[in-house]
């Protein structure tokens, strides 16, 4: 699926504020939580996410859903990351 198709699919799934996010190389978003459930689909590059002690490296085509209030950390890879993100309240 391309970016437009992913945005359409997530919107159909009930996600709001679906947008493309570009993060620079090696950006570290640290430990944080969201007040809503989020979904992330990687379009380019990679991110390393740590959630509940488990580390995952997410690359192009990978999808991750993070429940509301889940503590996690995210760090971009050396090429940065482009992903589509949406939220559910």
Backbone as XML, in Angstrom:
<?xml version="1.0"?>
<chain id="A" units="angstrom">
  <residue number="1" name="UNK">
    <atom name="N" x="0.839" y="-1.188" z="0.000"/>
    <atom name="CA" x="0.000" y="0.000" z="0.000"/>
    <atom name="C" x="0.878" y="1.244" z="0.000"/>
  </residue>
  <residue number="2" name="UNK">
    <atom name="N" x="0.409" y="2.252" z="-0.693"/>
    <atom name="CA" x="1.136" y="3.521" z="-0.673"/>
    <atom name="C" x="0.584" y="4.404" z="0.457"/>
  </residue>
  <residue number="3" name="UNK">
    <atom name="N" x="1.181" y="5.566" z="0.629"/>
    <atom name="CA" x="0.828" y="6.473" z="1.725"/>
    <atom name="C" x="-0.658" y="6.841" z="1.713"/>
  </residue>
  <residue number="4" name="UNK">
    <atom name="N" x="-1.198" y="7.204" z="0.554"/>
    <atom name="CA" x="-2.615" y="7.582" z="0.464"/>
    <atom name="C" x="-3.528" y="6.433" z="0.853"/>
  </residue>
  <residue number="5" name="UNK">
    <atom name="N" x="-3.197" y="5.220" z="0.411"/>
    <atom name="CA" x="-4.006" y="4.053" z="0.734"/>
    <atom name="C" x="-3.967" y="3.745" z="2.229"/>
  </residue>
  <residue number="6" name="UNK">
    <atom name="N" x="-2.803" y="3.915" z="2.838"/>
    <atom name="CA" x="-2.663" y="3.680" z="4.275"/>
    <atom name="C" x="-3.500" y="4.687" z="5.053"/>
  </residue>
  <residue number="7" name="UNK">
    <atom name="N" x="-3.427" y="5.952" z="4.669"/>
    <atom name="CA" x="-4.213" y="6.987" z="5.344"/>
    <atom name="C" x="-5.707" y="6.682" z="5.223"/>
  </residue>
  <residue number="8" name="UNK">
    <atom name="N" x="-6.146" y="6.299" z="4.042"/>
    <atom name="CA" x="-7.558" y="5.965" z="3.830"/>
    <atom name="C" x="-7.968" y="4.774" z="4.689"/>
  </residue>
  <residue number="9" name="UNK">
    <atom name="N" x="-7.137" y="3.737" z="4.731"/>
    <atom name="CA" x="-7.448" y="2.531" z="5.510"/>
    <atom name="C" x="-7.554" y="2.847" z="6.996"/>
  </residue>
  <residue number="10" name="UNK">
    <atom name="N" x="-6.610" y="3.607" z="7.526"/>
    <atom name="CA" x="-6.646" y="3.937" z="8.949"/>
    <atom name="C" x="-7.867" y="4.790" z="9.282"/>
  </residue>
  <residue number="11" name="UNK">
    <atom name="N" x="-8.215" y="5.706" z="8.393"/>
    <atom name="CA" x="-9.413" y="6.528" z="8.594"/>
    <atom name="C" x="-10.652" y="5.638" z="8.625"/>
  </residue>
  <residue number="12" name="UNK">
    <atom name="N" x="-10.719" y="4.673" z="7.713"/>
    <atom name="CA" x="-11.842" y="3.727" z="7.687"/>
    <atom name="C" x="-11.890" y="2.869" z="8.950"/>
  </residue>
  <residue number="13" name="UNK">
    <atom name="N" x="-10.742" y="2.621" z="9.559"/>
    <atom name="CA" x="-10.676" y="1.842" z="10.801"/>
    <atom name="C" x="-11.076" y="2.673" z="12.025"/>
  </residue>
  <residue number="14" name="UNK">
    <atom name="N" x="-11.347" y="3.963" z="11.815"/>
    <atom name="CA" x="-11.789" y="4.811" z="12.911"/>
    <atom name="C" x="-10.717" y="5.658" z="13.553"/>
  </residue>
  <residue number="15" name="UNK">
    <atom name="N" x="-9.515" y="5.661" z="12.979"/>
    <atom name="CA" x="-8.460" y="6.515" z="13.516"/>
    <atom name="C" x="-8.702" y="7.951" z="13.080"/>
  </residue>
  <residue number="16" name="UNK">
    <atom name="N" x="-8.373" y="8.888" z="13.947"/>
    <atom name="CA" x="-8.537" y="10.321" z="13.696"/>
    <atom name="C" x="-7.154" y="10.953" z="13.528"/>
  </residue>
  <residue number="17" name="UNK">
    <atom name="N" x="-7.156" y="12.170" z="13.004"/>
    <atom name="CA" x="-5.896" y="12.923" z="12.854"/>
    <atom name="C" x="-4.808" y="12.090" z="12.189"/>
  </residue>
  <residue number="18" name="UNK">
    <atom name="N" x="-5.194" y="11.308" z="11.183"/>
    <atom name="CA" x="-4.219" y="10.470" z="10.479"/>
    <atom name="C" x="-3.331" y="11.382" z="9.642"/>
  </residue>
  <residue number="19" name="UNK">
    <atom name="N" x="-2.039" y="11.277" z="9.879"/>
    <atom name="CA" x="-1.088" y="12.172" z="9.221"/>
    <atom name="C" x="0.249" y="11.467" z="9.018"/>
  </residue>
  <residue number="20" name="UNK">
    <atom name="N" x="1.050" y="12.032" z="8.150"/>
    <atom name="CA" x="2.406" y="11.536" z="7.921"/>
    <atom name="C" x="3.363" y="12.331" z="8.796"/>
  </residue>
  <residue number="21" name="UNK">
    <atom name="N" x="4.219" y="11.624" z="9.506"/>
    <atom name="CA" x="5.177" y="12.235" z="10.431"/>
    <atom name="C" x="6.584" y="11.903" z="9.947"/>
  </residue>
  <residue number="22" name="UNK">
    <atom name="N" x="7.430" y="12.935" z="9.870"/>
    <atom name="CA" x="8.836" y="12.745" z="9.487"/>
    <atom name="C" x="9.712" y="13.070" z="10.686"/>
  </residue>
  <residue number="23" name="UNK">
    <atom name="N" x="10.564" y="12.118" z="11.047"/>
    <atom name="CA" x="11.467" y="12.299" z="12.181"/>
    <atom name="C" x="12.912" y="12.228" z="11.699"/>
  </residue>
  <residue number="24" name="UNK">
    <atom name="N" x="13.771" y="13.086" z="12.242"/>
    <atom name="CA" x="15.162" y="13.125" z="11.791"/>
    <atom name="C" x="15.978" y="11.933" z="12.295"/>
  </residue>
  <residue number="25" name="UNK">
    <atom name="N" x="17.124" y="11.701" z="11.665"/>
    <atom name="CA" x="17.997" y="10.606" z="12.090"/>
    <atom name="C" x="18.317" y="10.666" z="13.578"/>
  </residue>
  <residue number="26" name="UNK">
    <atom name="N" x="18.269" y="9.508" z="14.205"/>
    <atom name="CA" x="18.674" y="9.307" z="15.597"/>
    <atom name="C" x="17.866" y="10.097" z="16.621"/>
  </residue>
  <residue number="27" name="UNK">
    <atom name="N" x="16.720" y="10.659" z="16.239"/>
    <atom name="CA" x="15.905" y="11.376" z="17.217"/>
    <atom name="C" x="15.424" y="10.413" z="18.276"/>
  </residue>
  <residue number="28" name="UNK">
    <atom name="N" x="15.582" y="10.813" z="19.529"/>
    <atom name="CA" x="15.177" y="9.998" z="20.664"/>
    <atom name="C" x="13.980" y="10.666" z="21.326"/>
  </residue>
  <residue number="29" name="UNK">
    <atom name="N" x="12.818" y="10.012" z="21.252"/>
    <atom name="CA" x="11.608" y="10.571" z="21.845"/>
    <atom name="C" x="11.470" y="10.199" z="23.316"/>
  </residue>
  <residue number="30" name="UNK">
    <atom name="N" x="12.397" y="9.405" z="23.817"/>
    <atom name="CA" x="12.421" y="9.070" z="25.239"/>
    <atom name="C" x="11.198" y="8.291" z="25.702"/>
  </residue>
  <residue number="31" name="UNK">
    <atom name="N" x="11.091" y="8.142" z="27.009"/>
    <atom name="CA" x="9.977" y="7.413" z="27.611"/>
    <atom name="C" x="8.788" y="8.349" z="27.706"/>
  </residue>
  <residue number="32" name="UNK">
    <atom name="N" x="7.627" y="7.881" z="27.206"/>
    <atom name="CA" x="6.427" y="8.712" z="27.225"/>
    <atom name="C" x="5.172" y="7.853" z="27.110"/>
  </residue>
  <residue number="33" name="UNK">
    <atom name="N" x="4.031" y="8.496" z="27.279"/>
    <atom name="CA" x="2.734" y="7.851" z="27.092"/>
    <atom name="C" x="1.863" y="8.777" z="26.245"/>
  </residue>
  <residue number="34" name="UNK">
    <atom name="N" x="0.748" y="8.234" z="25.745"/>
    <atom name="CA" x="-0.229" y="9.026" z="25.002"/>
    <atom name="C" x="-1.574" y="8.938" z="25.723"/>
  </residue>
  <residue number="35" name="UNK">
    <atom name="N" x="-2.375" y="9.978" z="25.603"/>
    <atom name="CA" x="-3.705" y="9.998" z="26.216"/>
    <atom name="C" x="-4.752" y="9.320" z="25.341"/>
  </residue>
  <residue number="36" name="UNK">
    <atom name="N" x="-4.298" y="8.732" z="24.250"/>
    <atom name="CA" x="-5.178" y="8.024" z="23.333"/>
    <atom name="C" x="-4.412" y="6.847" z="22.741"/>
  </residue>
  <residue number="37" name="UNK">
    <atom name="N" x="-5.144" y="5.896" z="22.172"/>
    <atom name="CA" x="-4.495" y="4.792" z="21.468"/>
    <atom name="C" x="-3.906" y="5.337" z="20.171"/>
  </residue>
  <residue number="38" name="UNK">
    <atom name="N" x="-2.753" y="4.840" z="19.774"/>
    <atom name="CA" x="-2.124" y="5.300" z="18.534"/>
    <atom name="C" x="-1.758" y="4.113" z="17.653"/>
  </residue>
  <residue number="39" name="UNK">
    <atom name="N" x="-1.666" y="4.383" z="16.367"/>
    <atom name="CA" x="-1.184" y="3.408" z="15.399"/>
    <atom name="C" x="-0.088" y="4.076" z="14.582"/>
  </residue>
  <residue number="40" name="UNK">
    <atom name="N" x="0.927" y="3.328" z="14.231"/>
    <atom name="CA" x="2.058" y="3.833" z="13.459"/>
    <atom name="C" x="2.390" y="2.808" z="12.378"/>
  </residue>
  <residue number="41" name="UNK">
    <atom name="N" x="2.497" y="3.261" z="11.139"/>
    <atom name="CA" x="2.917" y="2.398" z="10.039"/>
    <atom name="C" x="4.139" y="3.040" z="9.395"/>
  </residue>
  <residue number="42" name="UNK">
    <atom name="N" x="5.235" y="2.305" z="9.367"/>
    <atom name="CA" x="6.506" y="2.831" z="8.874"/>
    <atom name="C" x="6.514" y="2.835" z="7.346"/>
  </residue>
  <residue number="43" name="UNK">
    <atom name="N" x="6.837" y="4.012" z="6.775"/>
    <atom name="CA" x="6.962" y="4.162" z="5.325"/>
    <atom name="C" x="8.414" y="4.139" z="4.863"/>
  </residue>
  <residue number="44" name="UNK">
    <atom name="N" x="9.310" y="4.648" z="5.708"/>
    <atom name="CA" x="10.732" y="4.769" z="5.351"/>
    <atom name="C" x="11.541" y="4.758" z="6.632"/>
  </residue>
  <residue number="45" name="UNK">
    <atom name="N" x="12.728" y="4.184" z="6.576"/>
    <atom name="CA" x="13.629" y="4.180" z="7.725"/>
    <atom name="C" x="13.200" y="3.165" z="8.760"/>
  </residue>
  <residue number="46" name="UNK">
    <atom name="N" x="13.564" y="3.448" z="10.005"/>
    <atom name="CA" x="13.228" y="2.531" z="11.082"/>
    <atom name="C" x="13.170" y="3.258" z="12.412"/>
  </residue>
  <residue number="47" name="UNK">
    <atom name="N" x="12.449" y="2.648" z="13.340"/>
    <atom name="CA" x="12.447" y="3.109" z="14.730"/>
    <atom name="C" x="12.670" y="1.902" z="15.626"/>
  </residue>
  <residue number="48" name="UNK">
    <atom name="N" x="13.290" y="2.157" z="16.760"/>
    <atom name="CA" x="13.422" y="1.147" z="17.798"/>
    <atom name="C" x="12.480" y="1.544" z="18.916"/>
  </residue>
  <residue number="49" name="UNK">
    <atom name="N" x="11.573" y="0.636" z="19.259"/>
    <atom name="CA" x="10.607" y="0.916" z="20.304"/>
    <atom name="C" x="10.773" y="-0.075" z="21.441"/>
  </residue>
  <residue number="50" name="UNK">
    <atom name="N" x="10.730" y="0.451" z="22.663"/>
    <atom name="CA" x="10.770" y="-0.379" z="23.862"/>
    <atom name="C" x="9.440" y="-0.192" z="24.582"/>
  </residue>
  <residue number="51" name="UNK">
    <atom name="N" x="8.743" y="-1.310" z="24.791"/>
    <atom name="CA" x="7.453" y="-1.297" z="25.476"/>
    <atom name="C" x="7.390" y="-2.511" z="26.386"/>
  </residue>
  <residue number="52" name="UNK">
    <atom name="N" x="7.120" y="-2.277" z="27.665"/>
    <atom name="CA" x="7.033" y="-3.365" z="28.650"/>
    <atom name="C" x="8.279" y="-4.252" z="28.637"/>
  </residue>
  <residue number="53" name="UNK">
    <atom name="N" x="9.448" y="-3.636" z="28.505"/>
    <atom name="CA" x="10.702" y="-4.379" z="28.529"/>
    <atom name="C" x="11.044" y="-5.106" z="27.247"/>
  </residue>
  <residue number="54" name="UNK">
    <atom name="N" x="10.195" y="-5.019" z="26.231"/>
    <atom name="CA" x="10.441" y="-5.687" z="24.954"/>
    <atom name="C" x="10.896" y="-4.660" z="23.923"/>
  </residue>
  <residue number="55" name="UNK">
    <atom name="N" x="11.980" y="-4.962" z="23.225"/>
    <atom name="CA" x="12.523" y="-4.074" z="22.204"/>
    <atom name="C" x="12.178" y="-4.613" z="20.825"/>
  </residue>
  <residue number="56" name="UNK">
    <atom name="N" x="11.623" y="-3.741" z="19.985"/>
    <atom name="CA" x="11.306" y="-4.103" z="18.598"/>
    <atom name="C" x="11.896" y="-3.058" z="17.665"/>
  </residue>
  <residue number="57" name="UNK">
    <atom name="N" x="12.490" y="-3.514" z="16.578"/>
    <atom name="CA" x="12.939" y="-2.611" z="15.515"/>
    <atom name="C" x="11.894" y="-2.695" z="14.413"/>
  </residue>
  <residue number="58" name="UNK">
    <atom name="N" x="11.253" y="-1.561" z="14.134"/>
    <atom name="CA" x="10.186" y="-1.493" z="13.143"/>
    <atom name="C" x="10.717" y="-0.849" z="11.880"/>
  </residue>
  <residue number="59" name="UNK">
    <atom name="N" x="10.461" y="-1.508" z="10.741"/>
    <atom name="CA" x="10.960" y="-1.050" z="9.452"/>
    <atom name="C" x="9.806" y="-0.873" z="8.478"/>
  </residue>
  <residue number="60" name="UNK">
    <atom name="N" x="10.123" y="-0.464" z="7.258"/>
    <atom name="CA" x="9.130" y="-0.206" z="6.229"/>
    <atom name="C" x="8.074" y="-1.308" z="6.178"/>
  </residue>
  <residue number="61" name="UNK">
    <atom name="N" x="6.799" y="-0.878" z="6.246"/>
    <atom name="CA" x="5.684" y="-1.803" z="6.178"/>
    <atom name="C" x="5.202" y="-2.310" z="7.525"/>
  </residue>
  <residue number="62" name="UNK">
    <atom name="N" x="5.995" y="-2.129" z="8.575"/>
    <atom name="CA" x="5.591" y="-2.595" z="9.900"/>
    <atom name="C" x="4.524" y="-1.679" z="10.488"/>
  </residue>
  <residue number="63" name="UNK">
    <atom name="N" x="3.621" y="-2.296" z="11.235"/>
    <atom name="CA" x="2.539" y="-1.566" z="11.902"/>
    <atom name="C" x="2.596" y="-1.891" z="13.387"/>
  </residue>
  <residue number="64" name="UNK">
    <atom name="N" x="2.447" y="-0.855" z="14.201"/>
    <atom name="CA" x="2.388" y="-1.059" z="15.649"/>
    <atom name="C" x="1.229" y="-0.231" z="16.198"/>
  </residue>
  <residue number="65" name="UNK">
    <atom name="N" x="0.476" y="-0.857" z="17.099"/>
    <atom name="CA" x="-0.619" y="-0.178" z="17.783"/>
    <atom name="C" x="-0.244" y="-0.078" z="19.258"/>
  </residue>
  <residue number="66" name="UNK">
    <atom name="N" x="-0.389" y="1.117" z="19.814"/>
    <atom name="CA" x="-0.008" y="1.357" z="21.199"/>
    <atom name="C" x="-1.265" y="1.762" z="21.973"/>
  </residue>
  <residue number="67" name="UNK">
    <atom name="N" x="-1.674" y="0.955" z="22.943"/>
    <atom name="CA" x="-2.866" y="1.286" z="23.723"/>
    <atom name="C" x="-2.698" y="2.574" z="24.534"/>
  </residue>
  <residue number="68" name="UNK">
    <atom name="N" x="-3.803" y="3.244" z="24.773"/>
    <atom name="CA" x="-3.833" y="4.457" z="25.593"/>
    <atom name="C" x="-3.106" y="4.216" z="26.916"/>
  </residue>
  <residue number="69" name="UNK">
    <atom name="N" x="-2.243" y="5.168" z="27.295"/>
    <atom name="CA" x="-1.567" y="5.111" z="28.578"/>
    <atom name="C" x="-0.388" y="4.160" z="28.669"/>
  </residue>
  <residue number="70" name="UNK">
    <atom name="N" x="-0.014" y="3.514" z="27.567"/>
    <atom name="CA" x="1.109" y="2.578" z="27.582"/>
    <atom name="C" x="2.438" y="3.339" z="27.591"/>
  </residue>
  <residue number="71" name="UNK">
    <atom name="N" x="3.273" y="3.040" z="28.563"/>
    <atom name="CA" x="4.592" y="3.669" z="28.637"/>
    <atom name="C" x="5.521" y="2.974" z="27.649"/>
  </residue>
  <residue number="72" name="UNK">
    <atom name="N" x="6.194" y="3.786" z="26.836"/>
    <atom name="CA" x="7.102" y="3.242" z="25.822"/>
    <atom name="C" x="8.141" y="4.298" z="25.462"/>
  </residue>
  <residue number="73" name="UNK">
    <atom name="N" x="9.188" y="3.873" z="24.767"/>
    <atom name="CA" x="10.189" y="4.814" z="24.252"/>
    <atom name="C" x="10.413" y="4.518" z="22.774"/>
  </residue>
  <residue number="74" name="UNK">
    <atom name="N" x="10.838" y="5.548" z="22.054"/>
    <atom name="CA" x="11.058" y="5.432" z="20.609"/>
    <atom name="C" x="12.347" y="6.154" z="20.245"/>
  </residue>
  <residue number="75" name="UNK">
    <atom name="N" x="13.159" y="5.506" z="19.410"/>
    <atom name="CA" x="14.357" y="6.159" z="18.867"/>
    <atom name="C" x="14.425" y="5.849" z="17.378"/>
  </residue>
  <residue number="76" name="UNK">
    <atom name="N" x="14.670" y="6.880" z="16.581"/>
    <atom name="CA" x="14.780" y="6.724" z="15.125"/>
    <atom name="C" x="16.134" y="6.128" z="14.759"/>
  </residue>
  <residue number="77" name="UNK">
    <atom name="N" x="16.143" y="5.469" z="13.635"/>
    <atom name="CA" x="17.383" y="4.910" z="13.111"/>
    <atom name="C" x="18.244" y="5.979" z="12.462"/>
  </residue>
  <residue number="78" name="UNK">
    <atom name="N" x="19.404" y="5.588" z="11.924"/>
    <atom name="CA" x="20.367" y="6.534" z="11.362"/>
    <atom name="C" x="19.879" y="7.245" z="10.094"/>
  </residue>
  <residue number="79" name="UNK">
    <atom name="N" x="18.834" y="6.738" z="9.453"/>
    <atom name="CA" x="18.283" y="7.401" z="8.264"/>
    <atom name="C" x="17.026" y="8.195" z="8.577"/>
  </residue>
  <residue number="80" name="UNK">
    <atom name="N" x="16.650" y="8.249" z="9.848"/>
    <atom name="CA" x="15.409" y="8.905" z="10.241"/>
    <atom name="C" x="14.240" y="7.974" z="9.995"/>
  </residue>
  <residue number="81" name="UNK">
    <atom name="N" x="13.051" y="8.534" z="10.000"/>
    <atom name="CA" x="11.852" y="7.722" z="9.845"/>
    <atom name="C" x="10.712" y="8.569" z="9.285"/>
  </residue>
  <residue number="82" name="UNK">
    <atom name="N" x="9.950" y="7.976" z="8.398"/>
    <atom name="CA" x="8.701" y="8.562" z="7.929"/>
    <atom name="C" x="7.624" y="7.535" z="8.219"/>
  </residue>
  <residue number="83" name="UNK">
    <atom name="N" x="6.561" y="7.973" z="8.911"/>
    <atom name="CA" x="5.494" y="7.037" z="9.245"/>
    <atom name="C" x="4.143" y="7.718" z="9.183"/>
  </residue>
  <residue number="84" name="UNK">
    <atom name="N" x="3.115" y="6.913" z="8.985"/>
    <atom name="CA" x="1.750" y="7.402" z="9.078"/>
    <atom name="C" x="1.284" y="7.083" z="10.484"/>
  </residue>
  <residue number="85" name="UNK">
    <atom name="N" x="0.660" y="8.071" z="11.131"/>
    <atom name="CA" x="0.216" y="7.927" z="12.523"/>
    <atom name="C" x="-1.240" y="8.350" z="12.618"/>
  </residue>
  <residue number="86" name="UNK">
    <atom name="N" x="-1.992" y="7.645" z="13.456"/>
    <atom name="CA" x="-3.377" y="8.009" z="13.734"/>
    <atom name="C" x="-3.683" y="7.757" z="15.190"/>
  </residue>
  <residue number="87" name="UNK">
    <atom name="N" x="-4.772" y="8.374" z="15.698"/>
    <atom name="CA" x="-5.158" y="8.218" z="17.103"/>
    <atom name="C" x="-6.622" y="7.809" z="17.209"/>
  </residue>
  <residue number="88" name="UNK">
    <atom name="N" x="-6.919" y="7.100" z="18.295"/>
    <atom name="CA" x="-8.295" y="6.762" z="18.680"/>
    <atom name="C" x="-8.464" y="7.194" z="20.130"/>
  </residue>
  <residue number="89" name="UNK">
    <atom name="N" x="-9.538" y="7.881" z="20.395"/>
    <atom name="CA" x="-9.795" y="8.323" z="21.776"/>
    <atom name="C" x="-10.386" y="7.223" z="22.610"/>
  </residue>
</chain>
